[in-house]
Structures are given as C-alpha cells and as structure tokens.
Amino acid sequence: FVHNMISVVMPTYKRANLIGRSIESIISQTYTNWELIIVDDNPYDSENRKATANVVEAYSDSRIKYVKNKCNIGGAQSRNMGIAIARGEYIAFLDDDDVYLPNKLQIQIQAMQLNDWDVCVMDGATYSAEDESLISIRHQRITSEMSIEELKRMHLMFHISGTNTFMYKSIFLKSIGGFEDVSGIKKRRY
C-alpha cells in the first residue's frame, strides 16, 4: 500500500456556517497524505465571501489550499478549477455541507490501489443535521464487470453519482476533462 497524495476538492457557495464541519472531517481522516482545495464560488465582495474566508483562514494546516473565484461560476466549473491545480495522484470531492467518515480516504485509496482502478465509488449515508440520526443509506449496486450501458441504467435507476462518494486517479479525471458545465444548458419544458 503506497501513501500517494489525495487531493480533496471542495467547492463552496453560501455555506460559511457549515464549511468548518466539512473541513474538520478532512483533518480527522485516518489517511493523512492529502491536500484540501477549497474553491470559493461566492461573489467577490460579498458578505458570504468574507464569512467563508474567515472560517477557512482560521485553519493553519498547510495542506489546505484556498482559491477564490473572481466571479460565481457554479459547482462544476469550481470543481474543475480544483482539479486543474490538484497535485495528488488521486482526486476526491466533498461538498461544503457534507462530511467524510474518518476512514473514508483510507478505505477508498486502498481499494483503488489493490484493484488498480481508475475510479471508485462508495456507499453513502445521509444523517440529520439536527440530531445526527440516520436518514438513509445509498448502497452502490455496481461491479467492475458492468458494461457502460449497465452503468447508465444503474445511474438512471439509483443515481450513483453522488460526488462525495467518488475517487479518481488524477490522470484519468484530467484526461476526460473534468465536469461538464451544464449551468448554461436550457431546460426543456414539458
């Protein structure tokens, strides 16, 4: 088992009140060779930008990188900004209102290295923010033997693309161009 660096990309927008919890869940990981790239997508001179900066800049951990977008560009493009500057051999994602369990990075990178996977998706659980009670668990019903068509069908039926559950080999993710910007696509009306 090689301790390659994992870059965790976290876009943030109007969540200064929650982002500290997310940051703490990265700092508390059992796997310690990581960098956290926080991409602030709040408008340049907004109160949200100032509040987010106050929270992020309170951390003195040199593994935390704080990037401020010049203007609001959306979640997909903010993730792509993080991907572009990621130095890790692996890339994972964490939303600013979510947390990782303490051994998430450890389990996922070991599975990826053991199986030489380009991408890995894990189960995910949703807990109540009020009392931390379990709301639901999303079990991934996919295998490495599935065809592209089977994966598409599984995604349509069970939504397997929760961003927080993925980890990619960096070279693979960069080769496919990151996330598609769907913010400008017009929605059909039925």
N, C-alpha and C positions, 0 to 999 in steps of 0.2 A: 504494500500500500504506500503510494507516493503522496506526499503532502503538497500537491500543487495548489497554487492560489486560486481561490474562488472570488470572482467579482460579483457582488450583490448590487443590483441596480434598483433604486427606489425613486420613482417619480413622486413628486408631492405637489398638491394643489389644495389650498384652503383647509389644511388639516394640522395646523400648528399645535392644536390641543391634543392630538393623538400620536404624532410622529415620534415623540420621545419613547413611547411604549415599543414602537417598531424598532427603533434604534437599539434599545436595551435588549430586545430579543436577538439581535445580531451579536452584540457584545457578549451575551451569555452563551453563545454557541460552544459546544464541546470541541468543534473543529475551529482552530484559531488562525489558520493561514487564509485570511480573507481581506478584501477591501470592500467598503461600503461606499457606493457612489450615489449620493442624493442629488437628484436633479430637480431644482425648484422651478416650477412652472407658474408660479404666481406672478401677476403683473409687476413690472419693475419697481414702481414706487408705492406699492400698495401696503396697507396695514398687514395683510396676510404674509407678504414677503418679509416684512420687518419681524413679525412674530415668529415665523419659521426660522429666520436667521438667528434669532435669539436662542431658540431651542437647540438648533444644530451646533452653533458656535460655542455652546456651553460644554460640549464634549471635546476633550483634549486628546483623544485617541488618533494617532497619526494614520490609522487605517481608514479613517472616514474622510471622504472627499466630498466637497460641497460645491456644486455647479449651479449657477443662476442663469436661467434662460433670459434673453433680452426682452422677450415678449412671450405671451401664452401660446404654446404650440401644440398642446394636447399630450395625452398619455403615450400614444405610440411613438411620436417623434421625440418625446422626452426620454423614453426607454432607448431609442436609437442613439441619442446623444450619449447616454451612459455606456451603451455597447461600444461606441466609437472610441471612448477613452479607457475602456476596461483593459487592465493589464493581466488579469487572471487567465489561466488556461481553461477555466470553466466559468460560466455565467449563470446566475440565478436571479430571480426577481422577487421583490417584496413590495406590496402596496403599503402606502403610508398609514393605513388604518388597520393593518393586519400584523400578526406576529408569527414567528417561527417557534416551534418547539425546540428545546435546547440541543437536540441531536440531529436536527433536520439536515444540515450540511454534511455532517459526518456520514450518515446513512446513505445519502444520495451519491456523494462522490465515491464512496467505497463500491457501491453497486455499479456505477459508471465505469470505474477502473477495472473491476473484476470482469465485467462483460464487454469492455471496450465499446460502449455505446456512445453515439453522437448526441443523443438526447435521452432524458429520463423524466418521467412524470410520476409523482407520488400521490397517495391518497391525501385528502384534505378534510379538515373538520371545521365546523362553524360553531362558535361559542357565543353566548350572550355577553354583551359588553357590560350589562348591569350586574349580573350575578355569576358570570363565568360558567353558567350551566351549558351543557352540550345541546346544540340545536339539531345538527345533522352531521353525518359523515359521508363524504363522497369517495366511494371505492372506485378506483380505476379498473375497468374491466378490459384492459388491453394487454396484448402479449407481443413479443418481438417477432412472432411468426405471422402477424396480421398483414394483409395486403393494404395498399393505400386506400382502396375502396372500402375495405372493412373498417379502417381507421376513420374515414369520413363518416361512415354510417354510425359508428360509436360516438363520434363527436356530436352529430345531429341528435342522437337519442339521449346521450348522457352528459353532454357538454364537458369534454375532457380538457378544455383549455384554460383552466384557472391558472393565471400567470404565476402565482406563488408556488405552484406545485412542480414547475419545470426547472430543469437544469440542463444546460447545453455545453458541449465543447465549444469554446470560444471561436475556434477556427471555422467550425460548422455554422454557427449562428451568423458570423460575419459573412460567410460565403453565400448565404441565402438573402442577405440584405436586411436583416432585422425584421422589424414590424412594418406592415403596410399602413400608410396613413389613410384611414377611412373617414376622417373628420370632414373632408370636402365632398364625399360621395353623397349625391342626392338620394333621399329615401323615397321609395315608391309608395304611393297612396293607393289603397285598395278600396 
